[in-house]
């Protein structure tokens, strides 16, 4: 299945809530939860992690622990069905396919092609739309529908939904989510693993949302993808796109505007995007120590250096692409950023 993380940090933090559910499922599948916990947190027991008491454990350790926990559950489920597990690189490949999609509609279509080509027997991925509601189905056709298979499929479906939300930079409100598994497998702790409420004993594994989101643009850049892929295998501390810090989300919208040749949004436009007042947005900026003009400069700098390295556009053309009135103004800004003129920078990238 798929493993996705929206963020990662080296700072210590309290144990997130998915730990009890995942360790419980691992123990039920016959796995050694204590050995797995000791591997990544030598001074902590599985019982302590399951107690939900705050513990100061580094996020990198949690990322590895949660990922291996789910991988162990998948291996157990696949062994019961005598089917191969998914390669861990499959998620990386899927991300690389989706990052170039212009909008969510195209991303979903490519996702369907991905599953059809690589794993038509392991996972049937289907799309449907009716009465303004769009749905994607992920039917894994498990022969043994026990706890390890249920948790693995729940994680995979949740993470795919979160990947789509990450692409457009906002949480997609779920209208309905359903799975084929029995209610007998459900425990309250599993709500910490899922990104949505799930109806069980249904015909399909399915997530539904408003079809209006299909037109949402993909705001992510290759730099965003590089950062995401560094975190793989991803943490199962599921964080919604809305919980991503405001700096990252604003930067993504600014990048998207520049890439599309559009004016970068001002405070009023950003307030509409984040569905809040200008004053509320300013307070959030202040809380994260954000200066909008600094973020705009960072995005212009990033795009300008990329175009100077990888395109044949003239300095004047790059100036206009990055939102400057002309080459002289652009040149002064670029020299302030790098200490070099655009032409000097370009020559250094290609000495020949």
C-alpha positions as CSV (number, residue, x, y, z in Angstrom):
1,X,0.0,0.0,0.0
2,X,1.0,3.7,0.1
3,X,2.8,5.6,2.9
4,X,2.6,9.3,3.0
5,X,3.9,12.1,5.3
6,X,3.1,15.7,5.0
7,X,5.8,16.9,7.4
8,X,8.8,15.8,9.4
9,X,11.0,17.4,12.0
10,X,14.0,16.4,14.1
11,X,12.6,18.1,17.2
12,X,11.2,15.9,19.9
13,X,7.4,15.8,20.3
14,X,4.7,13.9,22.2
15,X,3.7,10.5,20.9
16,X,0.9,10.9,18.3
17,X,-2.3,8.9,18.7
18,X,-1.9,6.3,15.9
19,X,0.6,4.4,18.0
20,X,-1.9,2.4,20.1
21,X,-3.9,1.2,17.1
22,X,-1.0,0.2,15.0
23,X,0.8,-1.6,17.8
24,X,-2.4,-3.4,18.8
25,X,-2.9,-4.5,15.2
26,X,0.7,-5.7,15.0
27,X,0.3,-7.7,18.2
28,X,-3.0,-9.3,16.9
29,X,-1.2,-10.3,13.8
30,X,1.4,-12.2,15.8
31,X,4.2,-9.5,15.5
32,X,6.6,-8.6,18.2
33,X,5.5,-5.1,19.1
34,X,8.1,-4.8,21.9
35,X,11.0,-5.7,19.6
36,X,9.9,-3.2,17.0
37,X,9.5,-0.4,19.5
38,X,12.9,-1.2,21.0
39,X,14.5,-1.0,17.6
40,X,13.6,2.7,17.2
41,X,13.1,3.8,20.7
42,X,15.5,1.7,22.9
43,X,14.3,3.3,26.2
44,X,10.6,2.9,25.5
45,X,8.4,-0.1,25.7
46,X,5.4,-0.9,23.5
47,X,3.2,-0.7,26.6
48,X,4.4,2.9,27.2
49,X,3.7,3.9,23.6
50,X,0.2,2.3,23.8
51,X,-0.5,4.1,27.1
52,X,-0.9,7.5,25.2
53,X,1.1,9.3,27.8
54,X,3.2,12.1,26.3
55,X,6.7,10.8,25.6
56,X,9.6,12.8,24.2
57,X,10.6,10.8,21.1
58,X,12.1,12.2,17.9
59,X,9.9,12.4,14.8
60,X,12.5,10.5,12.7
61,X,12.1,7.5,15.1
62,X,8.4,7.7,14.9
63,X,8.4,7.9,11.1
64,X,10.5,4.7,11.0
65,X,8.5,2.9,13.7
66,X,5.1,3.7,12.1
67,X,6.2,2.8,8.6
68,X,7.7,-0.5,9.6
69,X,4.6,-1.3,11.7
70,X,2.4,-0.9,8.7
71,X,4.8,-2.7,6.4
72,X,4.7,-5.6,8.8
73,X,0.9,-5.6,8.8
74,X,0.9,-5.6,5.0
75,X,3.4,-8.4,4.9
76,X,1.2,-10.4,7.2
77,X,-1.9,-9.7,5.2
78,X,-0.2,-10.6,1.9
79,X,1.3,-13.8,3.3
80,X,-2.2,-15.0,4.3
81,X,-3.4,-14.4,0.7
82,X,-0.1,-15.7,-0.8
83,X,0.4,-12.6,-2.8
84,X,3.4,-10.3,-3.1
85,X,3.7,-7.1,-1.2
86,X,3.9,-3.8,-3.0
87,X,7.4,-2.4,-3.6
88,X,8.2,0.5,-1.3
89,X,9.2,2.5,-4.4
90,X,5.7,2.4,-5.8
91,X,4.6,5.5,-3.8
92,X,7.7,7.4,-5.1
93,X,6.8,6.5,-8.7
94,X,3.2,7.5,-8.2
95,X,4.2,10.9,-6.8
96,X,6.5,11.5,-9.7
97,X,3.7,10.7,-12.1
98,X,1.2,13.1,-10.4
99,X,3.5,16.1,-9.7
100,X,3.3,17.1,-13.4
101,X,-0.5,17.0,-13.5
102,X,-2.1,20.5,-14.0
103,X,-5.1,19.8,-11.8
104,X,-6.7,17.2,-9.5
105,X,-8.8,15.7,-12.3
106,X,-5.7,14.8,-14.3
107,X,-4.0,13.5,-11.2
108,X,-6.9,11.1,-10.5
109,X,-6.8,9.9,-14.1
110,X,-3.1,9.2,-14.0
111,X,-3.5,7.4,-10.7
112,X,-6.0,5.1,-12.3
113,X,-3.6,4.4,-15.1
114,X,-0.8,3.7,-12.6
115,X,-2.8,1.0,-10.8
116,X,-4.1,-0.5,-14.0
117,X,-0.6,-0.9,-15.4
118,X,1.3,-2.0,-12.3
119,X,-1.1,-3.9,-10.1
120,X,-4.5,-4.7,-11.7
121,X,-4.9,-7.9,-9.7
122,X,-3.7,-6.5,-6.4
123,X,-5.7,-3.2,-6.4
124,X,-8.6,-2.3,-8.6
125,X,-8.6,1.5,-8.7
126,X,-11.8,3.0,-10.3
127,X,-13.3,6.5,-10.7
128,X,-16.9,7.5,-10.9
129,X,-19.1,10.6,-10.8
130,X,-22.8,11.2,-10.2
131,X,-24.9,14.2,-9.1
132,X,-21.9,16.4,-8.4
133,X,-20.1,13.8,-6.3
134,X,-16.9,12.2,-7.4
135,X,-15.6,8.9,-6.0
136,X,-12.4,6.9,-6.1
137,X,-12.4,3.2,-5.2
138,X,-9.5,1.1,-4.0
139,X,-10.6,-2.5,-3.9
140,X,-7.8,-4.8,-2.9
141,X,-9.8,-8.1,-3.1
142,X,-8.3,-9.5,0.1
143,X,-9.3,-13.2,0.6
144,X,-8.6,-12.9,4.3
145,X,-10.4,-9.8,5.6
146,X,-8.8,-9.7,9.1
147,X,-7.3,-6.9,11.1
148,X,-3.9,-6.6,9.4
149,X,-5.5,-6.3,6.0
150,X,-8.1,-3.8,7.3
151,X,-5.5,-1.5,8.8
152,X,-3.3,-1.7,5.8
153,X,-6.1,-0.8,3.4
154,X,-7.4,1.9,5.7
155,X,-3.9,3.5,5.8
156,X,-3.4,3.2,2.0
157,X,-6.8,4.7,1.2
158,X,-6.3,7.5,3.8
159,X,-2.8,8.3,2.5
160,X,-4.0,8.4,-1.1
161,X,-6.7,10.9,-0.1
162,X,-4.1,12.9,1.7
163,X,-1.8,12.9,-1.3
164,X,-4.6,14.4,-3.4
165,X,-5.2,17.0,-0.7
166,X,-1.4,17.8,-0.6
167,X,-1.3,18.3,-4.4
168,X,-3.9,21.1,-4.3
169,X,-2.8,22.5,-0.9
170,X,-6.1,22.1,0.9
171,X,-8.1,19.4,2.7
172,X,-10.8,18.0,0.5
173,X,-13.9,17.6,2.5
174,X,-15.0,13.9,2.4
175,X,-18.7,13.4,1.7
176,X,-18.6,9.7,2.3
177,X,-16.0,6.9,2.9
178,X,-16.8,3.2,2.9
179,X,-14.9,-0.1,3.2
180,X,-15.8,-3.8,2.7
181,X,-14.5,-4.8,6.1
182,X,-16.7,-6.0,9.0
183,X,-17.7,-3.7,11.9
184,X,-16.2,-6.4,14.2
185,X,-12.7,-5.3,13.2
186,X,-13.3,-1.7,14.3
187,X,-11.9,-0.4,17.6
188,X,-12.1,3.3,18.6
189,X,-8.3,3.6,18.4
190,X,-8.5,3.1,14.6
191,X,-10.1,6.5,14.2
192,X,-6.6,7.9,14.8
193,X,-5.4,6.0,11.7
194,X,-8.1,7.1,9.3
195,X,-8.3,10.5,7.7
196,X,-12.1,10.2,7.7
197,X,-15.1,8.5,9.2
198,X,-15.7,5.1,7.5
199,X,-18.9,3.1,6.9
200,X,-18.1,-0.6,7.1
201,X,-19.5,-3.8,5.5
202,X,-20.1,-1.9,2.3
203,X,-19.6,-3.1,-1.3
204,X,-16.4,-1.1,-2.0
205,X,-13.5,0.6,-0.5
206,X,-14.4,4.1,-1.6
207,X,-13.9,7.8,-0.8
208,X,-16.3,10.5,-2.2
209,X,-16.1,14.2,-2.3
210,X,-17.5,17.2,-4.3
211,X,-16.7,17.1,-8.0
212,X,-16.0,20.8,-7.8
213,X,-12.6,19.9,-6.4
214,X,-11.6,18.2,-9.7
215,X,-10.8,21.6,-11.2
216,X,-8.4,22.6,-8.4
217,X,-4.9,23.3,-9.7
218,X,-1.9,21.3,-8.6
219,X,0.1,23.9,-6.7
220,X,3.1,21.7,-5.9
221,X,6.5,22.1,-7.4
222,X,9.3,19.6,-8.0
223,X,11.0,21.2,-5.0
224,X,8.0,20.3,-2.9
225,X,8.1,16.7,-4.2
226,X,11.8,16.4,-3.5
227,X,11.1,17.4,0.1
228,X,8.2,14.9,0.3
229,X,10.3,12.1,-1.1
230,X,13.1,12.7,1.5
231,X,10.6,11.7,4.1
232,X,9.8,8.3,2.6
233,X,8.9,5.8,3.9
234,X,6.5,8.3,5.4
235,X,5.2,8.9,8.9
236,X,1.8,7.6,9.9
237,X,1.2,10.6,12.0
238,X,-1.4,11.7,9.6
239,X,-1.4,15.5,9.2
240,X,-4.0,17.2,7.0
241,X,-2.8,19.7,4.4
242,X,-4.5,22.4,6.5
243,X,-2.1,21.6,9.3
244,X,0.9,22.3,7.2
245,X,2.4,25.5,8.3
246,X,1.1,28.6,6.7
247,X,4.5,29.6,5.3
248,X,4.7,26.4,3.2
249,X,1.1,26.8,1.9
250,X,1.5,30.4,1.0
251,X,4.8,29.7,-0.8
252,X,3.1,26.9,-2.8
253,X,0.4,29.3,-4.0
254,X,3.0,32.0,-4.9
255,X,5.0,29.4,-6.9
256,X,1.9,28.3,-8.7
257,X,1.0,31.8,-9.7
258,X,4.5,32.4,-11.1
259,X,4.6,29.1,-12.9
260,X,1.3,30.0,-14.5
261,X,2.4,33.5,-15.5
262,X,-0.2,35.1,-13.2
263,X,0.3,37.9,-10.7
264,X,1.2,36.6,-7.3
265,X,-1.8,36.9,-4.9
266,X,-1.9,39.9,-2.5
267,X,-3.2,39.7,1.1
268,X,-6.8,40.1,0.0
269,X,-6.6,37.2,-2.4
270,X,-4.8,35.0,0.0
271,X,-7.4,35.7,2.7
272,X,-10.1,34.4,0.2
273,X,-8.0,31.4,-0.6
274,X,-7.7,30.5,3.1
275,X,-11.3,31.5,3.8
276,X,-10.5,34.1,6.5
277,X,-10.4,37.9,6.9
278,X,-7.3,39.9,6.1
279,X,-6.8,40.7,9.8
280,X,-7.0,37.0,10.7
281,X,-4.5,36.2,8.0
282,X,-2.1,38.9,9.2
283,X,-2.3,37.5,12.8
284,X,-1.4,34.1,11.4
285,X,1.5,35.6,9.5
286,X,2.7,37.3,12.6
287,X,2.5,34.1,14.6
288,X,4.7,32.3,12.1
289,X,6.9,35.4,11.6
290,X,6.0,35.6,7.9
291,X,6.6,38.6,5.7
292,X,4.7,38.3,2.4
293,X,7.2,40.3,0.4
294,X,10.0,38.1,1.6
295,X,8.1,35.0,0.5
296,X,7.5,36.6,-2.9
297,X,11.2,37.4,-3.2
298,X,12.1,33.8,-2.3
299,X,9.8,32.4,-5.0
300,X,11.0,34.9,-7.6
301,X,14.6,34.0,-6.7
302,X,13.9,30.3,-7.0
303,X,12.2,30.6,-10.4
304,X,14.8,33.0,-11.7
305,X,17.8,30.8,-10.9
306,X,16.0,27.8,-12.3
307,X,15.3,29.6,-15.6
308,X,18.8,30.9,-15.8
309,X,20.2,27.4,-15.3
310,X,17.8,25.4,-17.4
311,X,16.3,27.6,-20.1
312,X,17.4,29.7,-23.1
313,X,15.1,32.6,-22.2
314,X,16.8,36.1,-22.3
315,X,17.3,38.0,-19.1
316,X,14.5,40.4,-20.2
317,X,12.1,37.4,-20.7
318,X,13.0,36.0,-17.3
319,X,12.5,39.4,-15.7
320,X,8.9,39.5,-17.0
321,X,8.3,35.8,-16.1
322,X,9.3,36.5,-12.5
323,X,7.1,39.6,-12.1
324,X,9.5,42.4,-12.7
325,X,8.9,45.4,-15.0
326,X,12.1,44.8,-16.9
327,X,15.7,43.6,-16.9
328,X,17.2,46.5,-15.0
329,X,14.9,46.1,-12.0
330,X,15.3,42.4,-12.1
331,X,19.1,42.7,-12.3
332,X,19.2,44.8,-9.2
333,X,17.1,42.4,-7.2
334,X,19.0,39.4,-8.5
335,X,22.3,40.9,-7.5
336,X,20.9,41.6,-4.0
337,X,19.9,37.9,-3.7
338,X,23.1,36.3,-5.0
339,X,25.8,39.0,-5.3
340,X,25.9,38.4,-9.1
341,X,24.2,39.8,-12.1
342,X,21.8,37.4,-14.0
343,X,24.4,37.1,-16.8
344,X,27.2,36.3,-14.4
345,X,25.2,33.7,-12.6
346,X,24.3,32.0,-15.9
347,X,27.9,31.9,-17.0
348,X,28.9,30.2,-13.8
349,X,26.4,27.5,-14.4
350,X,27.8,26.7,-17.8
351,X,31.5,27.5,-17.9
352,X,31.9,26.1,-21.3
